[in-house]
Amino acid sequence: MAKEKIVLAYSGGLDTSVILKWLKETYDAEIIAFTADIGQKDELDGLEAKALATGASKVYIDDLRDEFAQDFIYPMFQSGALYEGQYLLGTSIARPLIAKRMVDIARAEGATAIAHGATGKGNDQVRFELTAAALAPDIAVIAPWRIEEFREQFPGRAEMIAYAEKHNIPVQASAAKPYSMDRNLLHISFESGMLEDPWFDPSSDANKGMYVLSVSPEDAPDQAEYVELTFEAGNCTAINGEQLSPLQVMEKLNELGGKHGIGRVDMVENRFVGMKSRGVYETPGGTILFAAHRKMESLTMDRDVMHLRDSLIAKYASLVYNGFWFAPERLALQALVLESQKNVTGVVRLKLYKGNVIGAGVKSPVSLYNPDIATMEADPSKAYDQGDATGFIRLNALRLKVSSGVEQNKKQ
């Protein structure tokens, strides 16, 4: 009889390499290793050979960068999503894409299960498994870190290293980087290790070598750089007049943002599973895109449409953070977001300088800003009669006056 097949989300690091071998032994199954290329750069070098040497029967390394930029990053940025006021959701938004592709591979290969190396304390386990539940409820999910037998066998890093050495698993384990790092097209996240102390300063001169995508703002150029972003229906389509794909936009903005020390965030956030965790993020291109998009909206988006969309930002961000990308409520919100973006079209000019993104101009063929109406000088259009404000204020003040009268009567 043919063996069962399991599709494993594989990064090539110590954890997933050990998990690959452990799954093969424990389940007596064929392990199909899958790695999504979502912008990790040289981290992908040699992965196929490693996976095969560790025991994988087949390896998929799929370039999903275009899909990631166009179908995940761009729609999320149209929503203005920002988790807890700081986090641009770089890791969160990548997980549903990875899980979606795992499900596709499982279907194509006739696999009965997918597996991941996310720990039982983190958010990623939820994101992977909620996506699988939404797209393929019939496919089982194996999470070794939540299996008691696995945790007993590997109570710490030393046991995993010993297991790798025993089974000739080609991994490099070192204490040179006492933290974990996750990279994709939108950002790099850093957590655990030395970063578990919220008083530890990774931006100090002694520690700033941790950062990958950006220079320190202190080391950024002393000369500001101007950049123009063109938007069509809420999506950036060109930089400095050059038409670019969503992937190319992200790559170019990452380069510009990193050069000027833009996009570093150090925060203590609330995980979905209930605990607080400290994360450090580099999101240079995303930070520029977020600022430009907001500025474009300020000129072209109707006030009440903007306020309605803004009232949903926290909900949308939580849905992404918590793994509900394919949930019906996120899809419903996306429909509203898409409608709100139909006139978000024009050009935004920004100034990049030592970690800062500074607005330097905005224009649009569908601008809602009318200088004739907004002017403090005489209104040549006669569209606004200042005398009308008297009745407007009187009506809005009515309930305040009534409430104040009630309070005064209570004191008598």
Secondary structure, DSSP 8 states (H G I E B T S, - for coil): ----EEEEE--SSHHHHHHHHHHHHHH--EEEEEEEESS-GGGGTTHHHHHHHHT-SEEEEEE-HHHHIIIIIHHHHHTT--BTTTB--TTTTHHHHHHHHHHHHHHHHT-SEEE----TTSSHHHHHHHHHHHH-TTSEEE-GGG-HHHHHH-SSHHHHHHHHHHTT------SSS-SEEEE-SS-EEEESGGGGSTT--TTSTTTGGG-SS---GGGS-SS-EEEEEEEETTEEEEETTEE--HHHHHHHHHHHHHHTT--EEEEEEE-TTS-EEEEEEE-HHHHHHHHHHHHHHHHHS-HHHHHHHHHTHHHHHHHHHHT-TTSHHHHHHHHHHHHHTTT--EEEEEEEETTEEEEEEEE-TT----HHHH-SS--TT----TTHHHHHHHHHHHHHHHHHHHHHHHH-
